[in-house]
Amino acid sequence: MVTPIIFSSIILQKSGMDASFIEFPFDVEEKFGVKGQVKVKAIFDDKVIYRGSLAKMGHHCHILGITKEIRTKLGKTFGDTVEVEIVQDIEKREIIIPYSVAQILKNNSEAKEFFEKLSFTDRKEYMKWIESAKKEQTRQKRLEEFLIKLNNKQKFSDK
């Protein structure tokens, strides 16, 4: 069994955005044997599980993003301290593609090609957004918008 890396960190705000991250206080190459991005599973405050990546992103050390949803579940915000448990995520990351989305991608090769190049997180967020529609009319509108965004080479988070 892999020994988790456990530490405390302050939730930092990305300048000018409602986005947050924590700094990884260890040498990634020493802990994981790589210099670049590392896929990880994290548990925050023994409550919230998250699959993400440690990445430099122009920062002085590797960081891990914390979504607004995670902050809400934790009842925490920028400047608060969070307990973090991290292990390297070696499991394959798969997204369940609903039939309606599969049909759109099947019939739009450029959109499909772009979608397949998106990160796990972007693909997951697109599917979650489409599937969370309560009304069929809303779902259809989101499917149309999904195709437009892919054809415009937009990630889920792009406005």
N, C-alpha and C positions, 0 to 999 in steps of 0.2 A: 504494500500500500504506500502511496505517495504521502510524504509528510507535508501538511499544509504550512504555508508561510503566514504567520499571524502578526499583525501590527495595528497600531492606532494611527489615524490620519485625520487631518482637518479637511472638510469639504471646501474646496476652493471654487470661486466663480470665474468662468471664462469672461474676460474683459468685455463689457458691453452687451453681454448675452444672458439669457436665463438658462445657462448651461453650467454644469459643474463637473469637477473631476477631483481625484485624489492623486497625490504623488506616491510613487512606489519607492520606498526608502532604501532599497537594496540595489546592488549591481545585477542587472538582468543577465548579463553574460555569465556571471559567477553562479547565479541561481538556476538558470535554464539552459546555459550553454549556447546562447545565440545573442547577437547584438541588436537585431531588429525587433519587429513586432512579435509578441507572444500571446497566443490565444489562452485565455484563462477562465476558470470558474471562480466566482467570488461569492462570499457570504458576508453580508453587512449586518453587524449587530446581532448575529445568530438568528436573523429573521428573514432577510430578503436575499434570494439567490439570483445571481446575474451571470450571464455568459458574455464576455467581451474580450477586449485585447488591451494589453499593455503596449503603449507606443510612445515614441519620443515627441512627435508632433511639434517640433521646434522648441520644445521645452528643455530645460537643463537635465531632466531625468525622465524616465518612463512614467507615464500617467495612465490612469484608468478613468474613463468617463463614468459619471453617475447621472442617470436620467432623472428627469423631474418626477416621474412615476416612482422611482426608488426613493427619492427624498420624501415624497408624500407618504409612502408606506412606512418609512422610518420616523416620520414626524420631525425631520431635520432639514436644515437649510444651510446656506453658505456660512462658513465660520464655525459650524458645529463639528465636534469630533465623532468619528465613526470607528467602530472596531471592524477590522477587515481580516478575512481568512481567504487565502488564494492558493489554488493549485493549477498547474498547467492543464489546459483542456485539450486532450488528445482524441476525444470522441468526434466522430464525423458530425458536422452541423448540417442538418437537413431541414428544409422547409416543406410543409405540406401545401401543395399548389391546388386550389379548388378547380373543379372542372371548368368553370366559366373563365378563369384566368388562363388555364392551360389552352383553351380554345383561342383566346385573344393572342396568346404568344405563338400558337401554331400558325395562325393566319397573318402574323406580322413578324417577319424574320429579323428586321432591324431592331424592333423592340425586344424580341426574344434574345438577340445577341447582347444587347445592352443589359437587359435584366440578368442574364447569366454572369455578367462581369461584376455586378453589384456585390457589395459585401453581404455577409450573412445577415447583419443587422438591418441593412437597407431592405433586403428581400423580405425579412421577417416583419418589419414595420409596414411595408406595403400590404402584405397579406393580412396582418392584424387590422389595419385600417379598413380594408375592403370587407373583411368578414364581420367587423363590429357594427356594420350598418344594420339598423333595426328594421327599416322599411326596404322593400324591394326597389322602390324608386331611388332611394338614396344609394343603394348598392350599385344599381345600374349607372348612376351618375359618377360614382367613384371608379367604376370599371372604365368608363369613358375617359375620365381624368387621368387614370393610371396609364392608359395607352398614350395619351398626349404627352404626359411627363416622360415616359420612356422614349418616345420618338424625339423629344427635345433633349434627350440625354441627361435627365434630371434624377438625382438621388431622391429618396423619400423626403429628406430634410430640406432639400432645395425649395426655395419659395418661387 
